[in-house]
Amino acid sequence: MLREYRTAIHLTQRQVAQRMEWSPSKLLRIEAGEVGISVNDLRPLLQLYEVTDAATVDRLLNLARGSRKMPFTEYRDIYDKDFLGFLAMESSAFVTRSFQPLVMPGLLQTEEYALAIIRAYTPPQFSEQQHQRMLEARMLRQEALDRDHAETYFILDESVIRRQVGGPGVMRNQLRRLAELAAHPRRSIMIFPFSGGAHAASQGPFTLFEFDEDMRPFVYLENLRGTATVSTVTEDFVSYLEMFWSLEERAIKGDQVPRVLLQVAEHLETEPHDFHVAPTDGS
């Protein structure tokens, strides 16, 4: 947003840094989202950018206060800039929609499940200390689920609840925890069953973030190499939103979800390879 305000009045980064008496690197880091900005710095910057609407200024100041409290910059030694940007969006979005075809979303993982995924996904040279720091960050992320007025929607492919990450015991606890989370009024957890057949989203996971009217929505796409593509193009967001809605129409949802999760958890103790989610009546 600050970058857009700057370009709207045709100022270069160098010109802004000179007028604010900042080092050029400070402005670069702020615009890249690598660091937050203090309220004391933001007020004169908005004046320079000719942003005077009181409601807009108040919203931006509140965003700045939130960015200063956000702890994820402490994890720059284990996460790259793209993923830190993802964490910033995740912690401040008003609406989050996520589709996952293979693994449990980080916001829904138990500690045991998360640690098993972290160990499986990281290179062999990663130390146990690095694993524990990644686990700490992942658990900290889950505070986003408790924010007032934030809405979260998750669609999990059936393979997510079938794959025994960490073994049967870890998976049972994860499914029971997921059943508890599904009962929350502001959290919608859905399952796309194997019987739903092929769909366009099977090519990979995606997450959609919506904010207030002063910030564009984001599409976040993660690939198998761990790098990400982030788009703020309205057409891209609408395309993925329509894809999400299409999956939602065919997914198991509502009161059926906790029942299905607990059934799968129960059968992990007996016949984990023979149980299948029964097709639903479409409700």
DRENDO-1510 file (C-alpha; in Angstrom, 1 decimal, always signed):
<recs>
REC; n; res; u; v; w
REC; 1; MET; +0.0; +0.0; +0.0 .
REC; 2; LEU; +2.8; +2.4; +0.9 .
REC; 3; ARG; +4.5; +1.6; -2.4 .
REC; 4; GLU; +1.3; +2.4; -4.3 .
REC; 5; TYR; +0.9; +5.7; -2.5 .
REC; 6; ARG; +4.5; +6.6; -3.3 .
REC; 7; THR; +4.2; +5.8; -7.0 .
REC; 8; ALA; +0.8; +7.6; -7.3 .
REC; 9; ILE; +2.6; +11.0; -6.5 .
REC; 10; HIS; +5.6; +10.0; -8.7 .
REC; 11; LEU; +8.3; +9.9; -6.1 .
REC; 12; THR; +11.2; +7.6; -6.3 .
REC; 13; GLN; +12.4; +5.6; -3.3 .
REC; 14; ARG; +15.6; +7.7; -3.2 .
REC; 15; GLN; +13.5; +10.9; -3.1 .
REC; 16; VAL; +11.4; +9.6; -0.3 .
REC; 17; ALA; +14.4; +8.4; +1.7 .
REC; 18; GLN; +16.0; +11.9; +1.4 .
REC; 19; ARG; +12.9; +13.8; +2.4 .
REC; 20; MET; +12.3; +11.4; +5.4 .
REC; 21; GLU; +16.0; +11.5; +6.3 .
REC; 22; TRP; +16.1; +7.7; +6.2 .
REC; 23; SER; +18.7; +5.4; +4.7 .
REC; 24; PRO; +17.5; +4.0; +1.3 .
REC; 25; SER; +17.7; +0.5; +2.7 .
REC; 26; LYS; +15.1; +1.3; +5.4 .
REC; 27; LEU; +12.5; +2.3; +2.8 .
REC; 28; LEU; +13.4; -0.7; +0.7 .
REC; 29; ARG; +12.8; -3.1; +3.6 .
REC; 30; ILE; +9.5; -1.5; +4.5 .
REC; 31; GLU; +8.2; -1.6; +1.0 .
REC; 32; ALA; +9.4; -5.2; +0.6 .
REC; 33; GLY; +7.5; -6.2; +3.8 .
REC; 34; GLU; +10.7; -7.3; +5.5 .
REC; 35; VAL; +10.3; -5.0; +8.5 .
REC; 36; GLY; +7.4; -3.2; +10.1 .
REC; 37; ILE; +7.0; +0.6; +10.3 .
REC; 38; SER; +6.5; +2.5; +13.5 .
REC; 39; VAL; +3.5; +4.8; +14.0 .
REC; 40; ASN; +5.9; +7.7; +14.5 .
REC; 41; ASP; +7.5; +7.1; +11.1 .
REC; 42; LEU; +4.2; +6.3; +9.4 .
REC; 43; ARG; +2.4; +9.6; +10.2 .
REC; 44; PRO; +4.9; +11.9; +8.4 .
REC; 45; LEU; +5.2; +9.4; +5.6 .
REC; 46; LEU; +1.5; +9.6; +4.9 .
REC; 47; GLN; +1.6; +13.4; +5.0 .
REC; 48; LEU; +4.4; +13.2; +2.4 .
REC; 49; TYR; +2.2; +10.9; +0.3 .
REC; 50; GLU; -0.8; +13.2; +0.6 .
REC; 51; VAL; -2.9; +10.6; +2.4 .
REC; 52; THR; -5.2; +12.7; +4.5 .
REC; 53; ASP; -8.5; +10.8; +4.8 .
REC; 54; ALA; -9.0; +10.3; +8.6 .
REC; 55; ALA; -10.5; +6.8; +8.3 .
REC; 56; THR; -7.7; +5.6; +5.9 .
REC; 57; VAL; -5.0; +7.1; +8.2 .
REC; 58; ASP; -6.5; +5.3; +11.2 .
REC; 59; ARG; -6.7; +2.0; +9.4 .
REC; 60; LEU; -3.1; +2.3; +8.3 .
REC; 61; LEU; -1.9; +3.3; +11.8 .
REC; 62; ASN; -3.7; +0.2; +13.2 .
REC; 63; LEU; -1.9; -2.0; +10.6 .
REC; 64; ALA; +1.4; -0.5; +11.6 .
REC; 65; ARG; +0.7; -1.2; +15.3 .
REC; 66; GLY; +0.0; -4.8; +14.4 .
REC; 67; SER; +3.1; -5.2; +12.2 .
REC; 68; ARG; +5.3; -4.0; +15.1 .
REC; 69; LYS; +3.8; -6.8; +17.3 .
REC; 70; MET; +4.2; -9.5; +14.7 .
REC; 71; PRO; +7.0; -11.9; +15.8 .
REC; 72; PHE; +7.6; -13.7; +12.6 .
REC; 73; THR; +10.6; -11.6; +11.5 .
REC; 74; GLU; +12.5; -13.4; +14.3 .
REC; 75; TYR; +12.4; -16.5; +12.0 .
REC; 76; ARG; +14.3; -15.0; +9.1 .
REC; 77; ASP; +17.0; -17.5; +9.6 .
REC; 78; ILE; +14.7; -20.4; +8.7 .
REC; 79; TYR; +12.1; -18.8; +6.4 .
REC; 80; ASP; +12.6; -16.8; +3.2 .
REC; 81; LYS; +11.0; -13.4; +2.4 .
REC; 82; ASP; +8.1; -15.0; +0.5 .
REC; 83; PHE; +7.1; -17.2; +3.3 .
REC; 84; LEU; +7.4; -14.4; +5.9 .
REC; 85; GLY; +5.1; -12.4; +3.6 .
REC; 86; PHE; +2.7; -15.3; +3.7 .
REC; 87; LEU; +2.8; -15.3; +7.5 .
REC; 88; ALA; +2.1; -11.6; +7.6 .
REC; 89; MET; -1.0; -12.0; +5.3 .
REC; 90; GLU; -2.2; -15.0; +7.3 .
REC; 91; SER; -2.0; -13.2; +10.6 .
REC; 92; SER; -4.0; -10.1; +9.3 .
REC; 93; ALA; -6.5; -11.4; +6.7 .
REC; 94; PHE; -10.2; -10.9; +7.4 .
REC; 95; VAL; -11.0; -14.0; +5.3 .
REC; 96; THR; -8.8; -16.9; +4.5 .
REC; 97; ARG; -9.6; -19.7; +2.1 .
REC; 98; SER; -7.2; -22.7; +1.7 .
REC; 99; PHE; -7.2; -25.8; -0.4 .
REC; 100; GLN; -4.8; -28.6; +0.5 .
REC; 101; PRO; -4.5; -31.8; -1.6 .
REC; 102; LEU; -1.8; -33.6; +0.4 .
REC; 103; VAL; -1.1; -32.4; +4.0 .
REC; 104; MET; -2.9; -30.7; +6.8 .
REC; 105; PRO; -2.8; -26.9; +6.7 .
REC; 106; GLY; -0.3; -25.4; +9.1 .
REC; 107; LEU; -3.1; -23.6; +11.0 .
REC; 108; LEU; -4.8; -26.9; +11.9 .
REC; 109; GLN; -1.8; -29.1; +12.7 .
REC; 110; THR; -1.1; -30.6; +16.1 .
REC; 111; GLU; +2.5; -30.3; +17.4 .
REC; 112; GLU; +3.2; -34.0; +16.8 .
REC; 113; TYR; +1.8; -33.8; +13.2 .
REC; 114; ALA; +3.6; -30.6; +12.5 .
REC; 115; LEU; +7.0; -31.9; +13.7 .
REC; 116; ALA; +6.6; -35.0; +11.5 .
REC; 117; ILE; +5.9; -32.8; +8.5 .
REC; 118; ILE; +8.8; -30.5; +9.3 .
REC; 119; ARG; +11.2; -33.4; +9.5 .
REC; 120; ALA; +9.9; -34.9; +6.3 .
REC; 121; TYR; +10.1; -31.7; +4.3 .
REC; 122; THR; +13.4; -30.2; +5.4 .
REC; 123; PRO; +16.8; -31.2; +4.0 .
REC; 124; PRO; +18.9; -33.7; +6.0 .
REC; 125; GLN; +21.4; -31.0; +7.1 .
REC; 126; PHE; +18.7; -29.2; +9.2 .
REC; 127; SER; +19.4; -29.6; +12.9 .
REC; 128; GLU; +16.9; -30.5; +15.6 .
REC; 129; GLN; +17.2; -26.9; +16.9 .
REC; 130; GLN; +16.0; -25.6; +13.5 .
REC; 131; HIS; +13.2; -28.1; +13.5 .
REC; 132; GLN; +12.1; -26.9; +16.9 .
REC; 133; ARG; +12.2; -23.3; +15.8 .
REC; 134; MET; +10.0; -24.1; +12.8 .
REC; 135; LEU; +7.6; -25.9; +15.1 .
REC; 136; GLU; +7.5; -22.9; +17.5 .
REC; 137; ALA; +6.7; -20.6; +14.6 .
REC; 138; ARG; +4.0; -23.0; +13.3 .
REC; 139; MET; +2.2; -23.1; +16.7 .
REC; 140; LEU; +2.5; -19.4; +17.0 .
REC; 141; ARG; +0.7; -19.0; +13.6 .
REC; 142; GLN; -2.4; -20.7; +15.0 .
REC; 143; GLU; -3.2; -17.6; +17.1 .
REC; 144; ALA; -4.7; -16.3; +13.8 .
REC; 145; LEU; -7.6; -18.7; +14.3 .
REC; 146; ASP; -8.6; -16.9; +17.5 .
REC; 147; ARG; -8.9; -13.4; +16.1 .
REC; 148; ASP; -12.3; -11.7; +16.4 .
REC; 149; HIS; -14.3; -11.4; +13.1 .
REC; 150; ALA; -11.7; -13.4; +11.1 .
REC; 151; GLU; -13.2; -16.1; +8.9 .
REC; 152; THR; -11.3; -19.2; +7.8 .
REC; 153; TYR; -12.4; -21.8; +5.2 .
REC; 154; PHE; -10.4; -25.0; +4.6 .
REC; 155; ILE; -11.0; -27.7; +2.0 .
REC; 156; LEU; -9.0; -30.8; +2.5 .
REC; 157; ASP; -8.7; -33.5; -0.1 .
REC; 158; GLU; -9.6; -36.9; +1.4 .
REC; 159; SER; -5.9; -38.0; +1.0 .
REC; 160; VAL; -5.1; -35.4; +3.7 .
REC; 161; ILE; -7.1; -37.3; +6.4 .
REC; 162; ARG; -5.9; -40.7; +5.1 .
REC; 163; ARG; -2.2; -40.2; +5.0 .
REC; 164; GLN; -0.8; -41.4; +8.4 .
REC; 165; VAL; +1.7; -38.7; +9.0 .
REC; 166; GLY; +3.7; -39.6; +12.1 .
REC; 167; GLY; +2.0; -43.0; +12.4 .
REC; 168; PRO; -1.5; -44.1; +13.5 .
REC; 169; GLY; -1.3; -42.5; +17.0 .
REC; 170; VAL; -0.2; -39.1; +15.8 .
REC; 171; MET; -2.8; -39.2; +13.1 .
REC; 172; ARG; -5.7; -40.2; +15.4 .
REC; 173; ASN; -4.9; -37.2; +17.7 .
REC; 174; GLN; -4.7; -34.9; +14.6 .
REC; 175; LEU; -8.1; -36.1; +13.4 .
REC; 176; ARG; -9.7; -35.7; +16.8 .
REC; 177; ARG; -8.3; -32.2; +17.1 .
REC; 178; LEU; -9.6; -31.4; +13.6 .
REC; 179; ALA; -13.1; -32.5; +14.6 .
REC; 180; GLU; -12.9; -30.1; +17.6 .
REC; 181; LEU; -11.8; -27.2; +15.3 .
REC; 182; ALA; -14.6; -28.0; +12.8 .
REC; 183; ALA; -17.2; -27.2; +15.5 .
REC; 184; HIS; -16.2; -23.6; +15.7 .
REC; 185; PRO; -18.7; -21.1; +14.1 .
REC; 186; ARG; -16.0; -19.0; +12.3 .
REC; 187; ARG; -14.1; -22.0; +11.0 .
REC; 188; SER; -15.4; -24.0; +8.1 .
REC; 189; ILE; -13.5; -27.3; +7.5 .
REC; 190; MET; -14.6; -29.4; +4.5 .
REC; 191; ILE; -13.4; -32.6; +2.9 .
REC; 192; PHE; -13.3; -33.2; -0.8 .
REC; 193; PRO; -14.0; -37.0; -1.1 .
REC; 194; PHE; -12.2; -39.4; -3.5 .
REC; 195; SER; -15.6; -40.0; -5.0 .
REC; 196; GLY; -15.6; -36.4; -6.2 .
REC; 197; GLY; -13.3; -37.4; -9.0 .
REC; 198; ALA; -10.8; -35.2; -10.8 .
REC; 199; HIS; -10.7; -31.4; -10.4 .
REC; 200; ALA; -8.6; -28.5; -11.5 .
REC; 201; ALA; -7.3; -27.8; -8.0 .
REC; 202; SER; -5.6; -31.2; -7.8 .
REC; 203; GLN; -2.5; -29.6; -9.4 .
REC; 204; GLY; -1.5; -28.0; -6.1 .
REC; 205; PRO; -2.4; -26.1; -2.9 .
REC; 206; PHE; -3.5; -22.5; -2.9 .
REC; 207; THR; -4.6; -20.0; -0.3 .
REC; 208; LEU; -6.7; -16.9; -0.8 .
REC; 209; PHE; -6.5; -13.9; +1.5 .
REC; 210; GLU; -9.0; -11.0; +1.7 .
REC; 211; PHE; -8.4; -7.8; +3.7 .
REC; 212; ASP; -10.3; -4.6; +4.2 .
REC; 213; GLU; -11.2; -2.3; +1.3 .
REC; 214; ASP; -7.8; -0.6; +1.3 .
REC; 215; MET; -5.8; -3.7; +0.5 .
REC; 216; ARG; -6.1; -6.0; -2.5 .
REC; 217; PRO; -6.8; -9.7; -2.1 .
REC; 218; PHE; -3.9; -12.1; -2.5 .
REC; 219; VAL; -3.5; -15.5; -4.1 .
REC; 220; TYR; -0.7; -17.6; -2.7 .
REC; 221; LEU; +0.5; -20.6; -4.6 .
REC; 222; GLU; +3.2; -22.9; -3.2 .
REC; 223; ASN; +5.1; -25.4; -5.4 .
REC; 224; LEU; +6.9; -28.6; -4.7 .
REC; 225; ARG; +10.3; -26.8; -4.5 .
REC; 226; GLY; +9.0; -24.8; -1.6 .
REC; 227; THR; +9.0; -21.5; -3.5 .
REC; 228; ALA; +5.8; -19.4; -3.9 .
REC; 229; THR; +4.0; -17.3; -6.4 .
REC; 230; VAL; +2.0; -14.4; -5.0 .
REC; 231; SER; -0.5; -12.5; -7.2 .
REC; 232; THR; -2.7; -9.5; -6.5 .
REC; 233; VAL; -4.2; -9.5; -10.0 .
REC; 234; THR; -8.0; -9.3; -9.5 .
REC; 235; GLU; -8.6; -11.8; -12.4 .
REC; 236; ASP; -6.3; -14.4; -10.7 .
REC; 237; PHE; -8.1; -14.0; -7.4 .
REC; 238; VAL; -11.5; -14.4; -9.0 .
REC; 239; SER; -10.4; -17.4; -10.9 .
REC; 240; TYR; -9.2; -19.2; -7.8 .
REC; 241; LEU; -12.1; -18.1; -5.7 .
REC; 242; GLU; -14.5; -19.6; -8.3 .
REC; 243; MET; -12.4; -22.8; -8.2 .
REC; 244; PHE; -12.7; -22.9; -4.4 .
REC; 245; TRP; -16.5; -22.4; -4.6 .
REC; 246; SER; -16.7; -25.2; -7.1 .
REC; 247; LEU; -14.9; -27.5; -4.7 .
REC; 248; GLU; -17.0; -26.3; -1.8 .
REC; 249; GLU; -20.2; -27.4; -3.7 .
REC; 250; ARG; -19.0; -31.0; -4.0 .
REC; 251; ALA; -17.3; -31.2; -0.6 .
REC; 252; ILE; -18.4; -32.9; +2.6 .
REC; 253; LYS; -19.2; -30.1; +5.1 .
REC; 254; GLY; -21.2; -29.1; +8.1 .
REC; 255; ASP; -22.1; -31.6; +10.8 .
REC; 256; GLN; -20.9; -34.5; +8.6 .
REC; 257; VAL; -17.3; -33.5; +8.9 .
REC; 258; PRO; -16.7; -34.2; +12.6 .
REC; 259; ARG; -18.4; -37.6; +12.2 .
REC; 260; VAL; -16.3; -38.5; +9.2 .
REC; 261; LEU; -13.1; -37.4; +11.0 .
REC; 262; LEU; -13.9; -39.4; +14.1 .
REC; 263; GLN; -14.8; -42.5; +12.0 .
REC; 264; VAL; -11.5; -42.3; +10.2 .
REC; 265; ALA; -9.7; -41.9; +13.5 .
REC; 266; GLU; -11.5; -45.0; +14.9 .
REC; 267; HIS; -10.6; -47.2; +12.0 .
REC; 268; LEU; -7.0; -46.2; +12.1 .
REC; 269; GLU; -6.9; -48.5; +15.2 .
REC; 270; THR; -8.4; -51.5; +13.3 .
REC; 271; GLU; -8.5; -51.5; +9.5 .
REC; 272; PRO; -6.8; -48.3; +8.2 .
REC; 273; HIS; -6.7; -49.5; +4.6 .
REC; 274; ASP; -10.2; -50.8; +4.2 .
REC; 275; PHE; -12.3; -47.8; +5.4 .
REC; 276; HIS; -13.7; -45.3; +2.9 .
REC; 277; VAL; -15.7; -42.1; +3.2 .
REC; 278; ALA; -19.2; -42.9; +2.0 .
REC; 279; PRO; -20.5; -40.7; -0.8 .
REC; 280; THR; -22.9; -38.0; +0.6 .
REC; 281; ASP; -26.3; -36.8; -0.6 .
REC; 282; GLY; -24.7; -33.5; -1.5 .
REC; 283; SER; -25.6; -31.6; +1.6 .
</recs>
